[in-house]
Amino acid sequence: MKKNIKPKLYTLSTCMHCKATKRFLKKNGIEYDYVDVDKLDGEEQDKVEQELLKLAGGLRFPTIVIGDKVIVGFYEDKLREALGL
């Protein structure tokens, strides 16, 4: 993995593409941080949604941040490239 960068995932608890992304990372031994945006409340949810708007231009899931790279959606090839797999 490139420079031991821990991916940050913005997900929804019910999203199948989000679950697939988590499975892919786990299968490849990649540690990651995530936040299920739909499980947040009030100000905390507003703050995360504002982050997402800046990062992805909208509320789209999963949004994956790896270093300075942002990937919107589950694209195994893009993840592999960003992670150096």
N, CA, C and O atoms as a Maestro MAE file, in Angstrom:
{
 s_m_m2io_version
 :::
 2.0.0
}

f_m_ct {
 s_m_title
 :::
 protein
 m_atom[340] {
  # First column is atom index #
  i_m_mmod_type
  r_m_x_coord
  r_m_y_coord
  r_m_z_coord
  i_m_residue_number
  s_m_chain_name
  s_m_pdb_residue_name
  s_m_pdb_atom_name
  i_m_atomic_number
  :::
  1 25 0.847 -1.181 0.000 1 A "MET " " N  " 7
  2 3 0.000 0.000 0.000 1 A "MET " " CA " 6
  3 2 0.888 1.238 0.000 1 A "MET " " C  " 6
  4 15 1.935 1.275 0.647 1 A "MET " " O  " 8
  5 25 0.456 2.224 -0.722 2 A "LYS " " N  " 7
  6 3 1.220 3.471 -0.826 2 A "LYS " " CA " 6
  7 2 1.285 4.206 0.501 2 A "LYS " " C  " 6
  8 15 0.249 4.531 1.080 2 A "LYS " " O  " 8
  9 25 2.465 4.468 0.978 3 A "LYS " " N  " 7
  10 3 2.729 5.365 2.104 3 A "LYS " " CA " 6
  11 2 1.825 5.148 3.313 3 A "LYS " " C  " 6
  12 15 1.592 6.081 4.082 3 A "LYS " " O  " 8
  13 25 1.320 3.952 3.489 4 A "ASN " " N  " 7
  14 3 0.454 3.650 4.640 4 A "ASN " " CA " 6
  15 2 -0.680 4.643 4.829 4 A "ASN " " C  " 6
  16 15 -0.990 5.043 5.951 4 A "ASN " " O  " 8
  17 25 -1.286 5.032 3.739 5 A "ILE " " N  " 7
  18 3 -2.423 5.953 3.797 5 A "ILE " " CA " 6
  19 2 -3.667 5.140 4.135 5 A "ILE " " C  " 6
  20 15 -3.995 4.175 3.445 5 A "ILE " " O  " 8
  21 25 -4.353 5.536 5.198 6 A "LYS " " N  " 7
  22 3 -5.572 4.841 5.597 6 A "LYS " " CA " 6
  23 2 -6.753 5.504 4.892 6 A "LYS " " C  " 6
  24 15 -7.022 6.685 5.111 6 A "LYS " " O  " 8
  25 25 -7.466 4.744 4.039 7 A "PRO " " N  " 7
  26 3 -8.623 5.326 3.351 7 A "PRO " " CA " 6
  27 2 -9.703 5.774 4.338 7 A "PRO " " C  " 6
  28 15 -9.899 5.168 5.391 7 A "PRO " " O  " 8
  29 25 -10.388 6.842 3.971 8 A "LYS " " N  " 7
  30 3 -11.542 7.322 4.741 8 A "LYS " " CA " 6
  31 2 -12.761 7.145 3.845 8 A "LYS " " C  " 6
  32 15 -12.794 7.642 2.719 8 A "LYS " " O  " 8
  33 25 -13.761 6.435 4.353 9 A "LEU " " N  " 7
  34 3 -14.969 6.156 3.592 9 A "LEU " " CA " 6
  35 2 -16.151 6.926 4.164 9 A "LEU " " C  " 6
  36 15 -16.353 6.977 5.377 9 A "LEU " " O  " 8
  37 25 -16.919 7.517 3.272 10 A "TYR " " N  " 7
  38 3 -18.200 8.106 3.624 10 A "TYR " " CA " 6
  39 2 -19.238 7.172 3.029 10 A "TYR " " C  " 6
  40 15 -19.322 7.025 1.810 10 A "TYR " " O  " 8
  41 25 -20.033 6.540 3.892 11 A "THR " " N  " 7
  42 3 -20.927 5.481 3.440 11 A "THR " " CA " 6
  43 2 -22.333 5.664 4.010 11 A "THR " " C  " 6
  44 15 -22.580 6.513 4.867 11 A "THR " " O  " 8
  45 25 -23.239 4.836 3.501 12 A "LEU " " N  " 7
  46 3 -24.565 4.682 4.078 12 A "LEU " " CA " 6
  47 2 -24.659 3.238 4.574 12 A "LEU " " C  " 6
  48 15 -24.163 2.324 3.916 12 A "LEU " " O  " 8
  49 25 -25.280 3.032 5.709 13 A "SER " " N  " 7
  50 3 -25.330 1.693 6.301 13 A "SER " " CA " 6
  51 2 -26.092 0.696 5.434 13 A "SER " " C  " 6
  52 15 -25.886 -0.512 5.558 13 A "SER " " O  " 8
  53 25 -26.969 1.184 4.562 14 A "THR " " N  " 7
  54 3 -27.802 0.291 3.748 14 A "THR " " CA " 6
  55 2 -27.330 0.158 2.297 14 A "THR " " C  " 6
  56 15 -27.960 -0.547 1.508 14 A "THR " " O  " 8
  57 25 -26.244 0.819 1.942 15 A "CYS " " N  " 7
  58 3 -25.783 0.898 0.548 15 A "CYS " " CA " 6
  59 2 -24.971 -0.337 0.151 15 A "CYS " " C  " 6
  60 15 -23.959 -0.639 0.782 15 A "CYS " " O  " 8
  61 25 -25.406 -1.048 -0.883 16 A "MET " " N  " 7
  62 3 -24.702 -2.268 -1.286 16 A "MET " " CA " 6
  63 2 -23.309 -1.975 -1.847 16 A "MET " " C  " 6
  64 15 -22.396 -2.782 -1.678 16 A "MET " " O  " 8
  65 25 -23.138 -0.837 -2.508 17 A "HIS " " N  " 7
  66 3 -21.815 -0.494 -3.043 17 A "HIS " " CA " 6
  67 2 -20.854 -0.127 -1.910 17 A "HIS " " C  " 6
  68 15 -19.653 -0.387 -1.989 17 A "HIS " " O  " 8
  69 25 -21.404 0.480 -0.859 18 A "CYS " " N  " 7
  70 3 -20.596 0.810 0.323 18 A "CYS " " CA " 6
  71 2 -20.129 -0.471 1.001 18 A "CYS " " C  " 6
  72 15 -18.968 -0.586 1.394 18 A "CYS " " O  " 8
  73 25 -21.041 -1.434 1.134 19 A "LYS " " N  " 7
  74 3 -20.693 -2.716 1.746 19 A "LYS " " CA " 6
  75 2 -19.650 -3.452 0.905 19 A "LYS " " C  " 6
  76 15 -18.737 -4.074 1.448 19 A "LYS " " O  " 8
  77 25 -19.786 -3.380 -0.415 20 A "ALA " " N  " 7
  78 3 -18.819 -4.023 -1.311 20 A "ALA " " CA " 6
  79 2 -17.436 -3.392 -1.159 20 A "ALA " " C  " 6
  80 15 -16.423 -4.091 -1.193 20 A "ALA " " O  " 8
  81 25 -17.396 -2.063 -0.990 21 A "THR " " N  " 7
  82 3 -16.127 -1.366 -0.799 21 A "THR " " CA " 6
  83 2 -15.455 -1.828 0.494 21 A "THR " " C  " 6
  84 15 -14.255 -2.102 0.507 21 A "THR " " O  " 8
  85 25 -16.221 -1.915 1.571 22 A "LYS " " N  " 7
  86 3 -15.672 -2.368 2.858 22 A "LYS " " CA " 6
  87 2 -15.165 -3.803 2.741 22 A "LYS " " C  " 6
  88 15 -14.093 -4.126 3.252 22 A "LYS " " O  " 8
  89 25 -15.930 -4.667 2.069 23 A "ARG " " N  " 7
  90 3 -15.498 -6.072 1.873 23 A "ARG " " CA " 6
  91 2 -14.192 -6.137 1.088 23 A "ARG " " C  " 6
  92 15 -13.285 -6.890 1.443 23 A "ARG " " O  " 8
  93 25 -14.101 -5.350 0.025 24 A "PHE " " N  " 7
  94 3 -12.900 -5.327 -0.812 24 A "PHE " " CA " 6
  95 2 -11.680 -4.921 0.018 24 A "PHE " " C  " 6
  96 15 -10.638 -5.573 -0.048 24 A "PHE " " O  " 8
  97 25 -11.807 -3.854 0.793 25 A "LEU " " N  " 7
  98 3 -10.686 -3.373 1.596 25 A "LEU " " CA " 6
  99 2 -10.289 -4.416 2.642 25 A "LEU " " C  " 6
  100 15 -9.103 -4.671 2.852 25 A "LEU " " O  " 8
  101 25 -11.284 -5.013 3.295 26 A "LYS " " N  " 7
  102 3 -11.014 -6.026 4.318 26 A "LYS " " CA " 6
  103 2 -10.306 -7.235 3.704 26 A "LYS " " C  " 6
  104 15 -9.334 -7.748 4.258 26 A "LYS " " O  " 8
  105 25 -10.810 -7.682 2.548 27 A "LYS " " N  " 7
  106 3 -10.226 -8.836 1.861 27 A "LYS " " CA " 6
  107 2 -8.760 -8.593 1.496 27 A "LYS " " C  " 6
  108 15 -7.954 -9.523 1.475 27 A "LYS " " O  " 8
  109 25 -8.428 -7.341 1.212 28 A "ASN " " N  " 7
  110 3 -7.065 -6.992 0.824 28 A "ASN " " CA " 6
  111 2 -6.212 -6.517 2.005 28 A "ASN " " C  " 6
  112 15 -5.106 -6.012 1.817 28 A "ASN " " O  " 8
  113 25 -6.738 -6.686 3.223 29 A "GLY " " N  " 7
  114 3 -5.975 -6.342 4.418 29 A "GLY " " CA " 6
  115 2 -5.727 -4.856 4.608 29 A "GLY " " C  " 6
  116 15 -4.749 -4.459 5.241 29 A "GLY " " O  " 8
  117 25 -6.617 -4.033 4.057 30 A "ILE " " N  " 7
  118 3 -6.460 -2.576 4.152 30 A "ILE " " CA " 6
  119 2 -7.291 -2.069 5.338 30 A "ILE " " C  " 6
  120 15 -8.507 -2.257 5.378 30 A "ILE " " O  " 8
  121 25 -6.627 -1.427 6.295 31 A "GLU " " N  " 7
  122 3 -7.357 -0.777 7.386 31 A "GLU " " CA " 6
  123 2 -7.942 0.520 6.862 31 A "GLU " " C  " 6
  124 15 -7.323 1.209 6.052 31 A "GLU " " O  " 8
  125 25 -9.136 0.850 7.326 32 A "TYR " " N  " 7
  126 3 -9.789 2.074 6.864 32 A "TYR " " CA " 6
  127 2 -10.644 2.660 7.970 32 A "TYR " " C  " 6
  128 15 -11.037 1.971 8.911 32 A "TYR " " O  " 8
  129 25 -10.921 3.936 7.837 33 A "ASP " " N  " 7
  130 3 -11.875 4.621 8.709 33 A "ASP " " CA " 6
  131 2 -13.130 4.869 7.886 33 A "ASP " " C  " 6
  132 15 -13.057 5.090 6.678 33 A "ASP " " O  " 8
  133 25 -14.272 4.831 8.542 34 A "TYR " " N  " 7
  134 3 -15.509 5.119 7.804 34 A "TYR " " CA " 6
  135 2 -16.515 5.805 8.703 34 A "TYR " " C  " 6
  136 15 -16.446 5.738 9.930 34 A "TYR " " O  " 8
  137 25 -17.437 6.457 8.056 35 A "VAL " " N  " 7
  138 3 -18.566 7.048 8.770 35 A "VAL " " CA " 6
  139 2 -19.828 6.717 7.967 35 A "VAL " " C  " 6
  140 15 -19.918 7.007 6.774 35 A "VAL " " O  " 8
  141 25 -20.803 6.099 8.656 36 A "ASP " " N  " 7
  142 3 -22.110 5.855 8.046 36 A "ASP " " CA " 6
  143 2 -22.904 7.140 8.214 36 A "ASP " " C  " 6
  144 15 -23.426 7.419 9.294 36 A "ASP " " O  " 8
  145 25 -22.993 7.916 7.153 37 A "VAL " " N  " 7
  146 3 -23.593 9.252 7.214 37 A "VAL " " CA " 6
  147 2 -25.056 9.193 7.667 37 A "VAL " " C  " 6
  148 15 -25.535 10.101 8.347 37 A "VAL " " O  " 8
  149 25 -25.761 8.127 7.290 38 A "ASP " " N  " 7
  150 3 -27.176 8.024 7.659 38 A "ASP " " CA " 6
  151 2 -27.377 7.716 9.148 38 A "ASP " " C  " 6
  152 15 -28.505 7.780 9.638 38 A "ASP " " O  " 8
  153 25 -26.316 7.389 9.863 39 A "LYS " " N  " 7
  154 3 -26.436 7.107 11.297 39 A "LYS " " CA " 6
  155 2 -26.050 8.308 12.168 39 A "LYS " " C  " 6
  156 15 -26.089 8.230 13.396 39 A "LYS " " O  " 8
  157 25 -25.680 9.415 11.523 40 A "LEU " " N  " 7
  158 3 -25.332 10.627 12.256 40 A "LEU " " CA " 6
  159 2 -26.591 11.456 12.526 40 A "LEU " " C  " 6
  160 15 -27.625 11.267 11.886 40 A "LEU " " O  " 8
  161 25 -26.480 12.369 13.480 41 A "ASP " " N  " 7
  162 3 -27.613 13.229 13.824 41 A "ASP " " CA " 6
  163 2 -27.240 14.704 13.719 41 A "ASP " " C  " 6
  164 15 -26.083 15.085 13.903 41 A "ASP " " O  " 8
  165 25 -28.227 15.509 13.426 42 A "GLY " " N  " 7
  166 3 -28.141 16.960 13.532 42 A "GLY " " CA " 6
  167 2 -26.879 17.599 12.997 42 A "GLY " " C  " 6
  168 15 -26.529 17.432 11.829 42 A "GLY " " O  " 8
  169 25 -26.185 18.346 13.877 43 A "GLU " " N  " 7
  170 3 -25.006 19.114 13.478 43 A "GLU " " CA " 6
  171 2 -23.896 18.229 12.931 43 A "GLU " " C  " 6
  172 15 -23.216 18.590 11.970 43 A "GLU " " O  " 8
  173 25 -23.719 17.065 13.553 44 A "GLU " " N  " 7
  174 3 -22.666 16.153 13.096 44 A "GLU " " CA " 6
  175 2 -22.922 15.716 11.650 44 A "GLU " " C  " 6
  176 15 -22.005 15.685 10.829 44 A "GLU " " O  " 8
  177 25 -24.174 15.381 11.354 45 A "GLN " " N  " 7
  178 3 -24.532 14.986 9.992 45 A "GLN " " CA " 6
  179 2 -24.358 16.164 9.028 45 A "GLN " " C  " 6
  180 15 -23.846 15.986 7.923 45 A "GLN " " O  " 8
  181 25 -24.772 17.343 9.432 46 A "ASP " " N  " 7
  182 3 -24.616 18.532 8.583 46 A "ASP " " CA " 6
  183 2 -23.145 18.777 8.251 46 A "ASP " " C  " 6
  184 15 -22.801 19.072 7.107 46 A "ASP " " O  " 8
  185 25 -22.282 18.653 9.259 47 A "LYS " " N  " 7
  186 3 -20.849 18.887 9.075 47 A "LYS " " CA " 6
  187 2 -20.268 17.891 8.063 47 A "LYS " " C  " 6
  188 15 -19.521 18.281 7.165 47 A "LYS " " O  " 8
  189 25 -20.611 16.615 8.210 48 A "VAL " " N  " 7
  190 3 -20.100 15.581 7.297 48 A "VAL " " CA " 6
  191 2 -20.659 15.788 5.894 48 A "VAL " " C  " 6
  192 15 -19.938 15.608 4.912 48 A "VAL " " O  " 8
  193 25 -21.925 16.163 5.786 49 A "GLU " " N  " 7
  194 3 -22.500 16.416 4.467 49 A "GLU " " CA " 6
  195 2 -21.797 17.584 3.774 49 A "GLU " " C  " 6
  196 15 -21.599 17.550 2.559 49 A "GLU " " O  " 8
  197 25 -21.417 18.614 4.530 50 A "GLN " " N  " 7
  198 3 -20.671 19.739 3.951 50 A "GLN " " CA " 6
  199 2 -19.298 19.276 3.451 50 A "GLN " " C  " 6
  200 15 -18.844 19.702 2.389 50 A "GLN " " O  " 8
  201 25 -18.635 18.396 4.229 51 A "GLU " " N  " 7
  202 3 -17.352 17.819 3.792 51 A "GLU " " CA " 6
  203 2 -17.536 17.091 2.460 51 A "GLU " " C  " 6
  204 15 -16.738 17.243 1.535 51 A "GLU " " O  " 8
  205 25 -18.605 16.298 2.385 52 A "LEU " " N  " 7
  206 3 -18.876 15.529 1.167 52 A "LEU " " CA " 6
  207 2 -19.135 16.427 -0.035 52 A "LEU " " C  " 6
  208 15 -18.673 16.142 -1.140 52 A "LEU " " O  " 8
  209 25 -19.869 17.504 0.178 53 A "LEU " " N  " 7
  210 3 -20.148 18.432 -0.919 53 A "LEU " " CA " 6
  211 2 -18.854 18.997 -1.481 53 A "LEU " " C  " 6
  212 15 -18.706 19.139 -2.695 53 A "LEU " " O  " 8
  213 25 -17.904 19.322 -0.585 54 A "LYS " " N  " 7
  214 3 -16.606 19.843 -1.027 54 A "LYS " " CA " 6
  215 2 -15.793 18.767 -1.740 54 A "LYS " " C  " 6
  216 15 -15.173 19.035 -2.769 54 A "LYS " " O  " 8
  217 25 -15.794 17.553 -1.194 55 A "LEU " " N  " 7
  218 3 -14.973 16.465 -1.736 55 A "LEU " " CA " 6
  219 2 -15.517 15.915 -3.052 55 A "LEU " " C  " 6
  220 15 -14.774 15.738 -4.017 55 A "LEU " " O  " 8
  221 25 -16.826 15.648 -3.077 56 A "ALA " " N  " 7
  222 3 -17.418 14.900 -4.192 56 A "ALA " " CA " 6
  223 2 -18.403 15.706 -5.023 56 A "ALA " " C  " 6
  224 15 -18.906 15.219 -6.035 56 A "ALA " " O  " 8
  225 25 -18.679 16.931 -4.607 57 A "GLY " " N  " 7
  226 3 -19.621 17.747 -5.353 57 A "GLY " " CA " 6
  227 2 -21.063 17.346 -5.147 57 A "GLY " " C  " 6
  228 15 -21.949 17.824 -5.856 57 A "GLY " " O  " 8
  229 25 -21.312 16.478 -4.186 58 A "GLY " " N  " 7
  230 3 -22.671 16.028 -3.904 58 A "GLY " " CA " 6
  231 2 -22.654 14.958 -2.845 58 A "GLY " " C  " 6
  232 15 -21.593 14.544 -2.379 58 A "GLY " " O  " 8
  233 25 -23.829 14.512 -2.468 59 A "LEU " " N  " 7
  234 3 -23.946 13.440 -1.488 59 A "LEU " " CA " 6
  235 2 -24.058 12.127 -2.254 59 A "LEU " " C  " 6
  236 15 -25.151 11.654 -2.565 59 A "LEU " " O  " 8
  237 25 -22.896 11.556 -2.546 60 A "ARG " " N  " 7
  238 3 -22.844 10.325 -3.338 60 A "ARG " " CA " 6
  239 2 -22.029 9.295 -2.562 60 A "ARG " " C  " 6
  240 15 -21.012 9.611 -1.946 60 A "ARG " " O  " 8
  241 25 -22.507 8.058 -2.612 61 A "PHE " " N  " 7
  242 3 -21.919 7.021 -1.757 61 A "PHE " " CA " 6
  243 2 -21.582 5.764 -2.542 61 A "PHE " " C  " 6
  244 15 -22.304 5.395 -3.468 61 A "PHE " " O  " 8
  245 25 -20.488 5.102 -2.176 62 A "PRO " " N  " 7
  246 3 -19.507 5.561 -1.208 62 A "PRO " " CA " 6
  247 2 -18.614 6.642 -1.810 62 A "PRO " " C  " 6
  248 15 -18.362 6.660 -3.015 62 A "PRO " " O  " 8
  249 25 -18.145 7.536 -0.956 63 A "THR " " N  " 7
  250 3 -17.082 8.463 -1.333 63 A "THR " " CA " 6
  251 2 -15.861 8.020 -0.546 63 A "THR " " C  " 6
  252 15 -15.902 7.930 0.681 63 A "THR " " O  " 8
  253 25 -14.772 7.742 -1.257 64 A "ILE " " N  " 7
  254 3 -13.563 7.192 -0.656 64 A "ILE " " CA " 6
  255 2 -12.434 8.192 -0.857 64 A "ILE " " C  " 6
  256 15 -12.162 8.626 -1.976 64 A "ILE " " O  " 8
  257 25 -11.781 8.550 0.248 65 A "VAL " " N  " 7
  258 3 -10.661 9.480 0.186 65 A "VAL " " CA " 6
  259 2 -9.390 8.703 0.530 65 A "VAL " " C  " 6
  260 15 -9.263 8.130 1.612 65 A "VAL " " O  " 8
  261 25 -8.454 8.701 -0.421 66 A "ILE " " N  " 7
  262 3 -7.171 8.031 -0.223 66 A "ILE " " CA " 6
  263 2 -6.097 9.075 -0.519 66 A "ILE " " C  " 6
  264 15 -5.827 9.396 -1.676 66 A "ILE " " O  " 8
  265 25 -5.492 9.597 0.542 67 A "GLY " " N  " 7
  266 3 -4.534 10.694 0.370 67 A "GLY " " CA " 6
  267 2 -5.244 11.893 -0.218 67 A "GLY " " C  " 6
  268 15 -6.203 12.398 0.366 67 A "GLY " " O  " 8
  269 25 -4.774 12.360 -1.386 68 A "ASP " " N  " 7
  270 3 -5.432 13.501 -2.032 68 A "ASP " " CA " 6
  271 2 -6.361 13.056 -3.159 68 A "ASP " " C  " 6
  272 15 -6.867 13.887 -3.913 68 A "ASP " " O  " 8
  273 25 -6.585 11.754 -3.273 69 A "LYS " " N  " 7
  274 3 -7.449 11.205 -4.321 69 A "LYS " " CA " 6
  275 2 -8.844 10.925 -3.758 69 A "LYS " " C  " 6
  276 15 -8.983 10.376 -2.665 69 A "LYS " " O  " 8
  277 25 -9.865 11.307 -4.511 70 A "VAL " " N  " 7
  278 3 -11.253 11.053 -4.118 70 A "VAL " " CA " 6
  279 2 -11.883 10.158 -5.175 70 A "VAL " " C  " 6
  280 15 -11.860 10.470 -6.366 70 A "VAL " " O  " 8
  281 25 -12.448 9.037 -4.724 71 A "ILE " " N  " 7
  282 3 -13.133 8.105 -5.618 71 A "ILE " " CA " 6
  283 2 -14.591 8.054 -5.180 71 A "ILE " " C  " 6
  284 15 -14.889 7.794 -4.015 71 A "ILE " " O  " 8
  285 25 -15.485 8.302 -6.113 72 A "VAL " " N  " 7
  286 3 -16.917 8.241 -5.813 72 A "VAL " " CA " 6
  287 2 -17.470 6.985 -6.469 72 A "VAL " " C  " 6
  288 15 -17.415 6.832 -7.689 72 A "VAL " " O  " 8
  289 25 -17.998 6.095 -5.653 73 A "GLY " " N  " 7
  290 3 -18.519 4.821 -6.147 73 A "GLY " " CA " 6
  291 2 -17.513 3.708 -5.916 73 A "GLY " " C  " 6
  292 15 -16.348 3.957 -5.608 73 A "GLY " " O  " 8
  293 25 -17.985 2.465 -6.071 74 A "PHE " " N  " 7
  294 3 -17.114 1.303 -5.880 74 A "PHE " " CA " 6
  295 2 -16.548 0.893 -7.234 74 A "PHE " " C  " 6
  296 15 -17.222 0.253 -8.041 74 A "PHE " " O  " 8
  297 25 -15.306 1.272 -7.461 75 A "TYR " " N  " 7
  298 3 -14.592 0.910 -8.682 75 A "TYR " " CA " 6
  299 2 -13.305 0.220 -8.257 75 A "TYR " " C  " 6
  300 15 -12.333 0.868 -7.869 75 A "TYR " " O  " 8
  301 25 -13.315 -1.116 -8.339 76 A "GLU " " N  " 7
  302 3 -12.185 -1.894 -7.847 76 A "GLU " " CA " 6
  303 2 -10.875 -1.484 -8.512 76 A "GLU " " C  " 6
  304 15 -9.842 -1.409 -7.847 76 A "GLU " " O  " 8
  305 25 -10.908 -1.218 -9.825 77 A "ASP " " N  " 7
  306 3 -9.670 -0.837 -10.524 77 A "ASP " " CA " 6
  307 2 -9.117 0.492 -9.997 77 A "ASP " " C  " 6
  308 15 -7.908 0.629 -9.813 77 A "ASP " " O  " 8
  309 25 -9.992 1.465 -9.756 78 A "LYS " " N  " 7
  310 3 -9.542 2.764 -9.246 78 A "LYS " " CA " 6
  311 2 -9.009 2.617 -7.812 78 A "LYS " " C  " 6
  312 15 -8.023 3.254 -7.440 78 A "LYS " " O  " 8
  313 25 -9.666 1.779 -7.021 79 A "LEU " " N  " 7
  314 3 -9.195 1.539 -5.648 79 A "LEU " " CA " 6
  315 2 -7.822 0.880 -5.664 79 A "LEU " " C  " 6
  316 15 -6.922 1.287 -4.930 79 A "LEU " " O  " 8
  317 25 -7.667 -0.141 -6.506 80 A "ARG " " N  " 7
  318 3 -6.383 -0.839 -6.594 80 A "ARG " " CA " 6
  319 2 -5.262 0.142 -6.974 80 A "ARG " " C  " 6
  320 15 -4.178 0.116 -6.392 80 A "ARG " " O  " 8
  321 25 -5.536 0.987 -7.937 81 A "GLU " " N  " 7
  322 3 -4.527 1.964 -8.385 81 A "GLU " " CA " 6
  323 2 -4.183 2.949 -7.267 81 A "GLU " " C  " 6
  324 15 -3.009 3.212 -7.009 81 A "GLU " " O  " 8
  325 25 -5.207 3.490 -6.607 82 A "ALA " " N  " 7
  326 3 -4.984 4.470 -5.545 82 A "ALA " " CA " 6
  327 2 -4.249 3.866 -4.342 82 A "ALA " " C  " 6
  328 15 -3.494 4.552 -3.653 82 A "ALA " " O  " 8
  329 25 -4.484 2.571 -4.103 83 A "LEU " " N  " 7
  330 3 -3.866 1.899 -2.962 83 A "LEU " " CA " 6
  331 2 -2.535 1.240 -3.316 83 A "LEU " " C  " 6
  332 15 -1.818 0.762 -2.437 83 A "LEU " " O  " 8
  333 25 -2.212 1.218 -4.594 84 A "GLY " " N  " 7
  334 3 -0.967 0.582 -5.029 84 A "GLY " " CA " 6
  335 2 -1.026 -0.933 -4.922 84 A "GLY " " C  " 6
  336 15 -0.017 -1.570 -4.621 84 A "GLY " " O  " 8
  337 25 -2.193 -1.519 -5.164 85 A "LEU " " N  " 7
  338 3 -2.356 -2.981 -5.088 85 A "LEU " " CA " 6
  339 2 -2.098 -3.633 -6.428 85 A "LEU " " C  " 6
  340 15 -2.190 -4.855 -6.548 85 A "LEU " " O  " 8
  :::
 }
 m_bond[339] {
  # First column is bond index #
  i_m_from
  i_m_to
  i_m_order
  :::
  1 1 2 1
  2 2 3 1
  3 3 4 2
  4 3 5 1
  5 5 6 1
  6 6 7 1
  7 7 8 2
  8 7 9 1
  9 9 10 1
  10 10 11 1
  11 11 12 2
  12 11 13 1
  13 13 14 1
  14 14 15 1
  15 15 16 2
  16 15 17 1
  17 17 18 1
  18 18 19 1
  19 19 20 2
  20 19 21 1
  21 21 22 1
  22 22 23 1
  23 23 24 2
  24 23 25 1
  25 25 26 1
  26 26 27 1
  27 27 28 2
  28 27 29 1
  29 29 30 1
  30 30 31 1
  31 31 32 2
  32 31 33 1
  33 33 34 1
  34 34 35 1
  35 35 36 2
  36 35 37 1
  37 37 38 1
  38 38 39 1
  39 39 40 2
  40 39 41 1
  41 41 42 1
  42 42 43 1
  43 43 44 2
  44 43 45 1
  45 45 46 1
  46 46 47 1
  47 47 48 2
  48 47 49 1
  49 49 50 1
  50 50 51 1
  51 51 52 2
  52 51 53 1
  53 53 54 1
  54 54 55 1
  55 55 56 2
  56 55 57 1
  57 57 58 1
  58 58 59 1
  59 59 60 2
  60 59 61 1
  61 61 62 1
  62 62 63 1
  63 63 64 2
  64 63 65 1
  65 65 66 1
  66 66 67 1
  67 67 68 2
  68 67 69 1
  69 69 70 1
  70 70 71 1
  71 71 72 2
  72 71 73 1
  73 73 74 1
  74 74 75 1
  75 75 76 2
  76 75 77 1
  77 77 78 1
  78 78 79 1
  79 79 80 2
  80 79 81 1
  81 81 82 1
  82 82 83 1
  83 83 84 2
  84 83 85 1
  85 85 86 1
  86 86 87 1
  87 87 88 2
  88 87 89 1
  89 89 90 1
  90 90 91 1
  91 91 92 2
  92 91 93 1
  93 93 94 1
  94 94 95 1
  95 95 96 2
  96 95 97 1
  97 97 98 1
  98 98 99 1
  99 99 100 2
  100 99 101 1
  101 101 102 1
  102 102 103 1
  103 103 104 2
  104 103 105 1
  105 105 106 1
  106 106 107 1
  107 107 108 2
  108 107 109 1
  109 109 110 1
  110 110 111 1
  111 111 112 2
  112 111 113 1
  113 113 114 1
  114 114 115 1
  115 115 116 2
  116 115 117 1
  117 117 118 1
  118 118 119 1
  119 119 120 2
  120 119 121 1
  121 121 122 1
  122 122 123 1
  123 123 124 2
  124 123 125 1
  125 125 126 1
  126 126 127 1
  127 127 128 2
  128 127 129 1
  129 129 130 1
  130 130 131 1
  131 131 132 2
  132 131 133 1
  133 133 134 1
  134 134 135 1
  135 135 136 2
  136 135 137 1
  137 137 138 1
  138 138 139 1
  139 139 140 2
  140 139 141 1
  141 141 142 1
  142 142 143 1
  143 143 144 2
  144 143 145 1
  145 145 146 1
  146 146 147 1
  147 147 148 2
  148 147 149 1
  149 149 150 1
  150 150 151 1
  151 151 152 2
  152 151 153 1
  153 153 154 1
  154 154 155 1
  155 155 156 2
  156 155 157 1
  157 157 158 1
  158 158 159 1
  159 159 160 2
  160 159 161 1
  161 161 162 1
  162 162 163 1
  163 163 164 2
  164 163 165 1
  165 165 166 1
  166 166 167 1
  167 167 168 2
  168 167 169 1
  169 169 170 1
  170 170 171 1
  171 171 172 2
  172 171 173 1
  173 173 174 1
  174 174 175 1
  175 175 176 2
  176 175 177 1
  177 177 178 1
  178 178 179 1
  179 179 180 2
  180 179 181 1
  181 181 182 1
  182 182 183 1
  183 183 184 2
  184 183 185 1
  185 185 186 1
  186 186 187 1
  187 187 188 2
  188 187 189 1
  189 189 190 1
  190 190 191 1
  191 191 192 2
  192 191 193 1
  193 193 194 1
  194 194 195 1
  195 195 196 2
  196 195 197 1
  197 197 198 1
  198 198 199 1
  199 199 200 2
  200 199 201 1
  201 201 202 1
  202 202 203 1
  203 203 204 2
  204 203 205 1
  205 205 206 1
  206 206 207 1
  207 207 208 2
  208 207 209 1
  209 209 210 1
  210 210 211 1
  211 211 212 2
  212 211 213 1
  213 213 214 1
  214 214 215 1
  215 215 216 2
  216 215 217 1
  217 217 218 1
  218 218 219 1
  219 219 220 2
  220 219 221 1
  221 221 222 1
  222 222 223 1
  223 223 224 2
  224 223 225 1
  225 225 226 1
  226 226 227 1
  227 227 228 2
  228 227 229 1
  229 229 230 1
  230 230 231 1
  231 231 232 2
  232 231 233 1
  233 233 234 1
  234 234 235 1
  235 235 236 2
  236 235 237 1
  237 237 238 1
  238 238 239 1
  239 239 240 2
  240 239 241 1
  241 241 242 1
  242 242 243 1
  243 243 244 2
  244 243 245 1
  245 245 246 1
  246 246 247 1
  247 247 248 2
  248 247 249 1
  249 249 250 1
  250 250 251 1
  251 251 252 2
  252 251 253 1
  253 253 254 1
  254 254 255 1
  255 255 256 2
  256 255 257 1
  257 257 258 1
  258 258 259 1
  259 259 260 2
  260 259 261 1
  261 261 262 1
  262 262 263 1
  263 263 264 2
  264 263 265 1
  265 265 266 1
  266 266 267 1
  267 267 268 2
  268 267 269 1
  269 269 270 1
  270 270 271 1
  271 271 272 2
  272 271 273 1
  273 273 274 1
  274 274 275 1
  275 275 276 2
  276 275 277 1
  277 277 278 1
  278 278 279 1
  279 279 280 2
  280 279 281 1
  281 281 282 1
  282 282 283 1
  283 283 284 2
  284 283 285 1
  285 285 286 1
  286 286 287 1
  287 287 288 2
  288 287 289 1
  289 289 290 1
  290 290 291 1
  291 291 292 2
  292 291 293 1
  293 293 294 1
  294 294 295 1
  295 295 296 2
  296 295 297 1
  297 297 298 1
  298 298 299 1
  299 299 300 2
  300 299 301 1
  301 301 302 1
  302 302 303 1
  303 303 304 2
  304 303 305 1
  305 305 306 1
  306 306 307 1
  307 307 308 2
  308 307 309 1
  309 309 310 1
  310 310 311 1
  311 311 312 2
  312 311 313 1
  313 313 314 1
  314 314 315 1
  315 315 316 2
  316 315 317 1
  317 317 318 1
  318 318 319 1
  319 319 320 2
  320 319 321 1
  321 321 322 1
  322 322 323 1
  323 323 324 2
  324 323 325 1
  325 325 326 1
  326 326 327 1
  327 327 328 2
  328 327 329 1
  329 329 330 1
  330 330 331 1
  331 331 332 2
  332 331 333 1
  333 333 334 1
  334 334 335 1
  335 335 336 2
  336 335 337 1
  337 337 338 1
  338 338 339 1
  339 339 340 2
  :::
 }
}
